[in-house]
Amino acid sequence: MRRRYKKESNEDIRNKLIGLGENSMRKSYYPELRERINELERFRALVEHANDALFVLDAFSWSFADINKTSLKKTNYSREELIDSPPELVFPEETCFLLHEVLTDDEVYSSWDKEDVSTTELLCKDGAKIPVEMTLRVHFVGGRLYIVMVARDVRRRLADQRELRRTRNYLANLIDSMKSILVGVDEKANVVLWNAHAVAETGISEVDAQGHFVFEMMQELRRFEHLIYGTIHGEVEGGTEIFHVDRGAESVFFEIVVFPFKSEDEAGAVIRIDDITARTRMEEVMVQTEKMMTVGGLAAGMAHEINNPLGGILQGVQNILRRLSSDLNKNKMIANELGIPFDKVLQYCERRGIINKLQSVQQMGERSARIVSNMLQFSRQSGGEKVCSDIAKVVETAIDLSFSGYDIYRKSGDRGIEIVRDLDSSISNILCSPSEIEQVLINLIKNSVQAIYSDPDRNEDSRGVITVRLKLESEFVRIEVEDNGPGMDNETRKNALEPFFTTKAAGEGTGLGLFVSYFIITQKHGGLFTIETSPGEGMTVIIRIPITFYCSSETRIS
């Protein structure tokens, strides 16, 4: 039996063919298209959530074609506000000018390095500016030209860089502020650190020293080559040495400390050099002071021991003179009993000069007794205690003590130095530390004596004169010590009051005399200490001690 079928129209046939085509296309292309769409969605998610802000600029319309979420978050604009907006909305003028140049100048575009990174800013909606690093990419898509801009927020990095610079500057300033020579060397003993004090001491700049052999930069370190290399290579754990360098007539003492510098990648050492001249001299002064304290104690003990026989000598001389005195009847009576006329005894003593010699012994004995008494008083430690004192007697005692020293007397004798006293004895008692005032005056007088005898232009026949004056001046007691020595030039006078400064030969002075004197007058007595001098015109030291009030003999203050 034959099947009957309905004749189909051309339209039906066309629809069937289209349906077959769609099914065929679906079967052939749909899975691949779907995968492409998924890839695009994944890429879009990556772009949207990237840490960097992305902007796509349509070059023909000069407006943003696309932006990611990070761009919106950074600038605080919405997508609607940015899409189709010009780049001037979020980029500074100079950055937009660069974009124009890239797009319009064929020469710039052809030479554009795709890896170029520029630093610019993002202009936020609230007026804030975010520093960013930006890279540009130029693309043709669908016949249109686009610029893809990637802006990376560098605020954190810039803050870290500022902190790093601040830390480096702080450490550099700290190292340069040290009053020590600080030198760092690598494993080959080449300089890697050279601080400002090293520049000042050597005259070699940091740039010239960097990378050079440390022993060429500082020849003095050659003597410590074994210590430095041993520290670098870990053979020793560093060490400390003391050395001195002769600079003219003066020796400067240094302390060198070498300690290792260790890290995972490299080895080296740090060398620190300190000028310890002042410390060394202070230690010497302390040792000398200790010796002098011991000698002072011995001198005080000896003075006590000398007083005993000296008292016996004076008493004996006094008794002999009494036995030869015509005023005592008993002397005449005993002479008559012996059949010797007493006047003949006196004639004999006078012709032989016995009485004059006895009187001379008595005078020398009394002078010795005064010296011992003054030495005992001076050697007593008063601890800076201020008492009511007759300043004229204090000055007299200081003069006597100054010229009782063997060295000065041996040089000057009775003729070499003339001491002139111009003392106002009417000045009432003042409050002061007499032993310290004596110390100041002794220092000044001895300085004057030494200056007079060290003057190379001094005529041997000329007489050295030291004048000590004491008088009232307004609310001060003024004491002057003037000499006719060689004086000082301006440079010496400026440095005269500095500790350890001296123009004397090595071993003849510590350079502390004027410094200690200045300290006693200005700090402990609240006074003034002035030096007036010029070359060849001698020197005058003027001391002014304030008179806050006159005192009675019972007044005492610490």
Solvent accessible surface area in square Angstrom, and as a share of the most:
residue,aa,sasa,rsa
1,M,239,1.07
2,R,213,0.78
3,R,223,0.82
4,R,231,0.84
5,Y,189,0.72
6,K,180,0.76
7,K,175,0.74
8,E,81,0.36
9,S,58,0.37
10,N,130,0.67
11,E,96,0.43
12,D,67,0.35
13,I,77,0.39
14,R,135,0.49
15,N,77,0.40
16,K,112,0.47
17,L,112,0.56
18,I,81,0.41
19,G,27,0.26
20,L,116,0.58
21,G,32,0.30
22,E,93,0.42
23,N,77,0.40
24,S,62,0.40
25,M,118,0.53
26,R,155,0.57
27,K,169,0.71
28,S,72,0.46
29,Y,135,0.51
30,Y,120,0.46
31,P,87,0.54
32,E,101,0.45
33,L,102,0.51
34,R,120,0.44
35,E,83,0.37
36,R,137,0.50
37,I,63,0.32
38,N,44,0.23
39,E,69,0.31
40,L,120,0.60
41,E,104,0.46
42,R,134,0.49
43,F,130,0.54
44,R,92,0.33
45,A,48,0.37
46,L,129,0.64
47,V,25,0.14
48,E,14,0.06
49,H,132,0.59
50,A,32,0.25
51,N,139,0.71
52,D,19,0.10
53,A,2,0.01
54,L,34,0.17
55,F,0,0.00
56,V,37,0.21
57,L,0,0.00
58,D,13,0.07
59,A,18,0.14
60,F,123,0.51
61,S,63,0.40
62,W,48,0.17
63,S,13,0.08
64,F,0,0.00
65,A,47,0.36
66,D,37,0.19
67,I,4,0.02
68,N,0,0.00
69,K,107,0.45
70,T,15,0.09
71,S,0,0.00
72,L,31,0.15
73,K,162,0.69
74,K,45,0.19
75,T,0,0.00
76,N,82,0.42
77,Y,32,0.12
78,S,47,0.30
79,R,69,0.25
80,E,143,0.64
81,E,70,0.31
82,L,0,0.00
83,I,51,0.26
84,D,109,0.57
85,S,18,0.11
86,P,63,0.39
87,P,0,0.00
88,E,80,0.36
89,L,63,0.31
90,V,0,0.00
91,F,2,0.01
92,P,16,0.10
93,E,143,0.64
94,E,121,0.54
95,T,7,0.04
96,C,4,0.03
97,F,136,0.56
98,L,44,0.22
99,L,0,0.00
100,H,76,0.34
101,E,63,0.28
102,V,0,0.00
103,L,33,0.17
104,T,102,0.59
105,D,56,0.29
106,D,116,0.60
107,E,137,0.62
108,V,34,0.20
109,Y,77,0.29
110,S,91,0.59
111,S,86,0.55
112,W,38,0.13
113,D,76,0.40
114,K,84,0.35
115,E,124,0.55
116,D,61,0.32
117,V,86,0.49
118,S,40,0.26
119,T,106,0.62
120,T,15,0.09
121,E,62,0.28
122,L,1,0.00
123,L,46,0.23
124,C,11,0.07
125,K,108,0.46
126,D,103,0.53
127,G,60,0.58
128,A,48,0.38
129,K,125,0.53
130,I,9,0.05
131,P,30,0.19
132,V,1,0.00
133,E,45,0.20
134,M,2,0.01
135,T,31,0.18
136,L,3,0.02
137,R,73,0.27
138,V,14,0.08
139,H,83,0.37
140,F,135,0.56
141,V,93,0.54
142,G,81,0.78
143,G,67,0.64
144,R,97,0.35
145,L,22,0.11
146,Y,40,0.15
147,I,0,0.00
148,V,33,0.19
149,M,0,0.00
150,V,41,0.24
151,A,1,0.01
152,R,129,0.47
153,D,38,0.20
154,V,5,0.03
155,R,115,0.42
156,R,192,0.70
157,R,93,0.34
158,L,56,0.28
159,A,43,0.33
160,D,79,0.41
161,Q,68,0.30
162,R,133,0.49
163,E,89,0.40
164,L,86,0.43
165,R,127,0.46
166,R,141,0.51
167,T,50,0.29
168,R,151,0.55
169,N,86,0.44
170,Y,128,0.49
171,L,87,0.43
172,A,47,0.36
173,N,93,0.48
174,L,93,0.46
175,I,43,0.22
176,D,63,0.33
177,S,77,0.50
178,M,66,0.30
179,K,164,0.70
180,S,11,0.07
181,I,7,0.04
182,L,16,0.08
183,V,0,0.00
184,G,4,0.03
185,V,4,0.02
186,D,37,0.19
187,E,92,0.41
188,K,139,0.59
189,A,0,0.00
190,N,38,0.20
191,V,1,0.00
192,V,82,0.47
193,L,51,0.25
194,W,3,0.01
195,N,2,0.01
196,A,48,0.37
197,H,43,0.19
198,A,0,0.00
199,V,48,0.27
200,A,80,0.62
201,E,66,0.30
202,T,45,0.26
203,G,66,0.64
204,I,43,0.22
205,S,47,0.30
206,E,83,0.37
207,V,126,0.72
208,D,82,0.43
209,A,0,0.00
210,Q,69,0.31
211,G,53,0.51
212,H,85,0.38
213,F,55,0.23
214,V,0,0.00
215,F,0,0.00
216,E,98,0.44
217,M,32,0.14
218,M,13,0.06
219,Q,116,0.52
220,E,69,0.31
221,L,0,0.00
222,R,105,0.38
223,R,140,0.51
224,F,18,0.08
225,E,58,0.26
226,H,152,0.68
227,L,31,0.15
228,I,0,0.00
229,Y,61,0.23
230,G,2,0.02
231,T,1,0.01
232,I,8,0.04
233,H,109,0.49
234,G,43,0.41
235,E,125,0.56
236,V,62,0.36
237,E,132,0.59
238,G,17,0.17
239,G,29,0.27
240,T,75,0.43
241,E,82,0.37
242,I,105,0.53
243,F,16,0.07
244,H,90,0.40
245,V,32,0.19
246,D,96,0.50
247,R,120,0.44
248,G,78,0.75
249,A,119,0.92
250,E,81,0.36
251,S,41,0.26
252,V,12,0.07
253,F,56,0.24
254,F,12,0.05
255,E,27,0.12
256,I,0,0.00
257,V,27,0.15
258,V,1,0.01
259,F,80,0.33
260,P,37,0.23
261,F,102,0.43
262,K,135,0.57
263,S,59,0.38
264,E,178,0.80
265,D,139,0.72
266,E,99,0.44
267,A,36,0.28
268,G,2,0.02
269,A,1,0.01
270,V,24,0.14
271,I,0,0.00
272,R,76,0.28
273,I,5,0.03
274,D,26,0.14
275,D,81,0.42
276,I,11,0.06
277,T,14,0.08
278,A,61,0.48
279,R,114,0.42
280,T,24,0.14
281,R,67,0.24
282,M,86,0.38
283,E,87,0.39
284,E,97,0.43
285,V,24,0.14
286,M,122,0.54
287,V,84,0.48
288,Q,83,0.37
289,T,64,0.37
290,E,109,0.49
291,K,116,0.49
292,M,107,0.48
293,M,121,0.54
294,T,78,0.46
295,V,76,0.44
296,G,26,0.25
297,G,48,0.46
298,L,111,0.55
299,A,35,0.27
300,A,25,0.19
301,G,35,0.34
302,M,117,0.52
303,A,7,0.05
304,H,106,0.47
305,E,117,0.53
306,I,80,0.41
307,N,55,0.28
308,N,106,0.54
309,P,78,0.49
310,L,19,0.10
311,G,36,0.35
312,G,43,0.41
313,I,89,0.45
314,L,36,0.18
315,Q,115,0.51
316,G,29,0.28
317,V,10,0.06
318,Q,96,0.43
319,N,56,0.29
320,I,80,0.41
321,L,35,0.17
322,R,117,0.43
323,R,148,0.54
324,L,31,0.16
325,S,33,0.21
326,S,52,0.33
327,D,126,0.65
328,L,62,0.31
329,N,119,0.61
330,K,131,0.56
331,N,18,0.09
332,K,82,0.35
333,M,102,0.46
334,I,78,0.39
335,A,9,0.07
336,N,102,0.52
337,E,126,0.56
338,L,125,0.62
339,G,63,0.60
340,I,81,0.41
341,P,69,0.43
342,F,20,0.08
343,D,78,0.40
344,K,112,0.47
345,V,42,0.24
346,L,34,0.17
347,Q,87,0.38
348,Y,129,0.49
349,C,8,0.05
350,E,115,0.52
351,R,214,0.78
352,R,160,0.58
353,G,14,0.13
354,I,57,0.29
355,I,34,0.17
356,N,103,0.53
357,K,133,0.56
358,L,27,0.13
359,Q,78,0.35
360,S,55,0.35
361,V,66,0.38
362,Q,44,0.20
363,Q,120,0.53
364,M,113,0.51
365,G,6,0.06
366,E,75,0.34
367,R,91,0.33
368,S,43,0.28
369,A,31,0.24
370,R,133,0.49
371,I,42,0.21
372,V,15,0.08
373,S,62,0.40
374,N,21,0.11
375,M,73,0.33
376,L,16,0.08
377,Q,84,0.37
378,F,62,0.26
379,S,31,0.20
380,R,147,0.54
381,Q,160,0.71
382,S,48,0.31
383,G,79,0.76
384,G,17,0.16
385,E,50,0.23
386,K,52,0.22
387,V,33,0.19
388,C,21,0.12
389,S,10,0.06
390,D,47,0.24
391,I,0,0.00
392,A,10,0.08
393,K,138,0.59
394,V,11,0.06
395,V,0,0.00
396,E,62,0.28
397,T,22,0.13
398,A,0,0.00
399,I,2,0.01
400,D,54,0.28
401,L,11,0.06
402,S,0,0.00
403,F,33,0.14
404,S,29,0.19
405,G,23,0.22
406,Y,156,0.59
407,D,85,0.44
408,I,10,0.05
409,Y,97,0.37
410,R,141,0.51
411,K,105,0.44
412,S,8,0.05
413,G,28,0.27
414,D,111,0.57
415,R,193,0.70
416,G,19,0.18
417,I,11,0.06
418,E,67,0.30
419,I,41,0.21
420,V,53,0.30
421,R,102,0.37
422,D,76,0.39
423,L,40,0.20
424,D,51,0.27
425,S,94,0.61
426,S,92,0.59
427,I,8,0.04
428,S,57,0.37
429,N,51,0.26
430,I,2,0.01
431,L,29,0.14
432,C,0,0.00
433,S,0,0.00
434,P,23,0.15
435,S,21,0.14
436,E,18,0.08
437,I,2,0.01
438,E,3,0.01
439,Q,63,0.28
440,V,0,0.00
441,L,1,0.00
442,I,20,0.10
443,N,36,0.19
444,L,3,0.01
445,I,1,0.00
446,K,73,0.31
447,N,31,0.16
448,S,2,0.01
449,V,1,0.00
450,Q,65,0.29
451,A,31,0.24
452,I,3,0.01
453,Y,64,0.24
454,S,80,0.51
455,D,28,0.14
456,P,123,0.77
457,D,130,0.68
458,R,62,0.22
459,N,94,0.48
460,E,163,0.73
461,D,135,0.70
462,S,50,0.32
463,R,105,0.38
464,G,1,0.01
465,V,44,0.25
466,I,0,0.00
467,T,17,0.10
468,V,0,0.00
469,R,63,0.23
470,L,2,0.01
471,K,89,0.38
472,L,82,0.41
473,E,55,0.25
474,S,105,0.68
475,E,126,0.57
476,F,55,0.23
477,V,0,0.00
478,R,37,0.14
479,I,1,0.00
480,E,13,0.06
481,V,3,0.02
482,E,57,0.26
483,D,9,0.04
484,N,82,0.42
485,G,5,0.05
486,P,39,0.25
487,G,22,0.21
488,M,33,0.15
489,D,71,0.37
490,N,102,0.53
491,E,109,0.49
492,T,27,0.16
493,R,93,0.34
494,K,137,0.58
495,N,36,0.18
496,A,6,0.05
497,L,49,0.24
498,E,88,0.39
499,P,60,0.38
500,F,26,0.11
501,F,66,0.28
502,T,54,0.31
503,T,105,0.61
504,K,71,0.30
505,A,64,0.49
506,A,110,0.86
507,G,83,0.80
508,E,115,0.52
509,G,31,0.30
510,T,69,0.40
511,G,14,0.13
512,L,22,0.11
513,G,28,0.27
514,L,20,0.10
515,F,71,0.30
516,V,44,0.25
517,S,0,0.00
518,Y,78,0.30
519,F,95,0.39
520,I,8,0.04
521,I,0,0.00
522,T,25,0.15
523,Q,123,0.55
524,K,75,0.32
525,H,14,0.06
526,G,52,0.50
527,G,6,0.06
528,L,89,0.44
529,F,18,0.07
530,T,52,0.30
531,I,18,0.09
532,E,96,0.43
533,T,29,0.17
534,S,45,0.29
535,P,88,0.55
536,G,61,0.59
537,E,136,0.61
538,G,3,0.03
539,M,19,0.09
540,T,21,0.12
541,V,2,0.01
542,I,2,0.01
543,I,2,0.01
544,R,46,0.17
545,I,3,0.02
546,P,39,0.25
547,I,26,0.13
548,T,111,0.65
549,F,107,0.44
550,Y,106,0.40
551,C,20,0.12
552,S,64,0.41
553,S,89,0.57
554,E,143,0.64
555,T,38,0.22
556,R,156,0.57
557,I,86,0.44
558,S,122,0.78
